[in-house]
Amino acid sequence: MDSDVDVGRRLIAFRESRGMNQVQFASELSIAKNTLNGYETGERPLPAEKAKRIRERFGISLDWLLYGDIGQPGYEVAVKLGPKPSIKADSKAASLQKTPARRRKAANR
């Protein structure tokens, strides 16, 4: 995860892009303005449950919010694979899952 200051900057940028002040944004997240201010200044780390709430409420990518990553895996790939991508039955991982444990050990040697 990026530094708390970097995460805070992205929070500010997003909030301002929505035309919201701290009171409005904090209210949307059901947190105190002072708590939000701590996240935005980097004085407090953004907890995972708050990051998830922001994602759920506003649709912000956690990769962007926490890491500044704007391109992984890419919109087209994500839409094609969906939220729970399946794997081909003939992949090594799938075949090893169907193999008894002692045969898996031998295959991995």
N, C-alpha and C positions, 0 to 999 in steps of 0.2 A: 504494500500500500504506500502511496505517496505520503509525504509529510502532512501533518495535520493542517499546516498553513496552506498547502496546495489544495487540499480537500476543501478547506474553508473558502478559498478563492473561487473554486468552482461552485460552491453553494451560493456565494454572493452573486456570481455571474448569472446563475440560473434564476435566482430569485428576482434579480433586476430585469432579466429578459422577460419575465412574466409581469413586470410592472408592480411588484409587491414590495411592501416595506417589511421590516423584521416582524412587526406585530402581526401582520396579515399572514405571513409565511409560517410563523410559529403557531398561530391559531390553526392553520390548515394541518399542521403536524401534531397538534395537541401537546405542545410543549411550551414552556415559558420563554418569553423573549430573551431573558438573560441566558438561558440554556443555549438557544440558537446563536446568540452573540458569541458565546464561548466556542461553539463549533466553527463559526465564521472567522474568528480571529486566530484559530489554531490553539487556543488555550485549553480546549477540551477535545479529546479525540471523538470522532463521530462513531457511536456504538453501532454494531451490526443491525440491531433491531430498528434503529432510527433510519439507517441507510435503506433498509428494506421498506420501511414505511414511505420514504420519499419515492422510492421506485414504484411502489404500488399506487401511490396517490397521483404522481405526476408522470410516470413512465420513463423516468431517467434511467439510463443504463448504469448499473453499478460499476461496470468497467470504466466508464467515463468518470463517474463521481469519485471513485476511490483511487483510480490509477491514471486518469486522463486519456485513456485509450478510446479512440473514436472509430476504430475500424475493424475490430475483431468480433465475430468472424466475418462481418459484412452483412448488410441487410439481405441481399439476394440469397446468400448461403444460409443464413439463419431462417429465412422464410421457407426455403426448400427443405431443410432438415427438420424444422419444427422444434418445439420445446423439449421433446423426448425422442431424439433420433434413434432409429433402429439400426442394428448392424446385420450384415449378411450372415446367414447361417453357416457358411463355409469358412468364415474367418477363423484364425487360430484360436482367438479368445473364446469364441462360441464353441469350438470343438473341444477345447480343454475343459470347459464347464460340463460337458456331457461325458467326459472320460472319468473313470474311477480314479480315486486319489493316488493309488500306487502307480498307475500308468502315467498320470500327470507328472509324478516325481521322475520317472524314467525318461519321459519326454523332455524334461527341463535339464537333464544332465548333460 
